[in-house]
Amino acid sequence: MKRVKFVSTNNDEFYRTLRKKVNRYFKDNNVQKTGNLGLYIKAIILFSALLGSLLIIVVSPQLPILVFFSIWLLMGVSMAGIGLSVMHEAVHGSFSSNRKINDFLGHAAMFFVGGFAENWRIQHNQLHHTYTNVANLDEDINPAFSVVRLSTKFPLKPAHKFQYIYAWFLYCLMTLMWVTTKDFSQLLRFKRQGFYDNRSSEYTKEWIRLILFKVLYYAIFIGLLLNFSSYSLLFVISGFLIMHFIAGFILGIVFQPAHVTTNAQFPETNGEDNILNSWAAHQLITTQNFAMNNRWLSWYVGGLNFQIEHHLFPTISHVHFKAISKIVQEVVKEYNLPYYAQPSFRSAIYDHAKMLARLGKS
């Protein structure tokens, strides 16, 4: 993979000032940058909802059809919540101040979402958070199938003029792709891109762990139900698909409206593989917040409605984003930099739909 650098004329003076003020906030208030009791209780609630629902299906002889599928729907909502609030935090190292707890929870939470934590660490932490909205570097805007166009830098195809209609269905497939094909192809691709150079033993270990995780996942969510419940294969598979469609849809409509927006830019590299901006300013021009005053939404999505704060401080827990957002807005204004935000979740979804339509035309 080519090495791309950020070239800033002011050596990122903005970010130095911002970090000092944010660090001062934590010092003055004597709080850690990682999660708190509220986050730990939320993790327990979300895991209990997912595993408790699974247990109900296992021990119940014959639930009414509506109840049966409603439980799978609840599992999808819980799965997405685990991904947003637990896995995302743990893999970033912001759930706990204990690295071993973060590592364990990152793998465990991602397992129940259907994905593989090590792949996510590369795709999300290293690529997306560094090269946000940069074509062919940020995998979040570079989907496996070119039927969706999420950047102005990708070729325009006739089908794209309808993507503002069909993209929402494709978001439903996100976690289903993780649990079936994506993790395998992604691990191979990351090897080709050099992420495992001089680490052949670790690469082999990740393959073993990936295969074991997938076998165990299907054993729990399909094999367990077929062997210890009275439901048919058709019912189990249908419920499994509902769970993943719901989880994938929720994850899609939370992550995409933060970067594929009418405000966001899609920077390019120059001939020397440089991005002519500072890293922090790059995050500001490619990211937007939404529904910053919606406490329930912020609780459920793990503070990812504060994407600006998260991108500027990825190792700080989302439980602090509301507080530090005031500091960020103050310093951004001081340096005459943008701070994009939609007033509600609905307006963010609408804005994303507008951008999908715009990307489908030109």
Helices and strands as residue ranges (DSSP letters): E 5-6, H 13-29, H 37-59, H 65-82, I 83-87, H 88-92, H 99-113, H 117-120, I 121-128, G 139-141, G 158-162, H 163-171, H 174-177, I 178-182, H 183-192, H 200-218, I 219-223, H 224-228, H 233-255, G 256-258, E 274-275, H 279-285, E 288-290, H 295-300, H 307-312, G 318-320, H 321-334, E 340-342, H 345-359
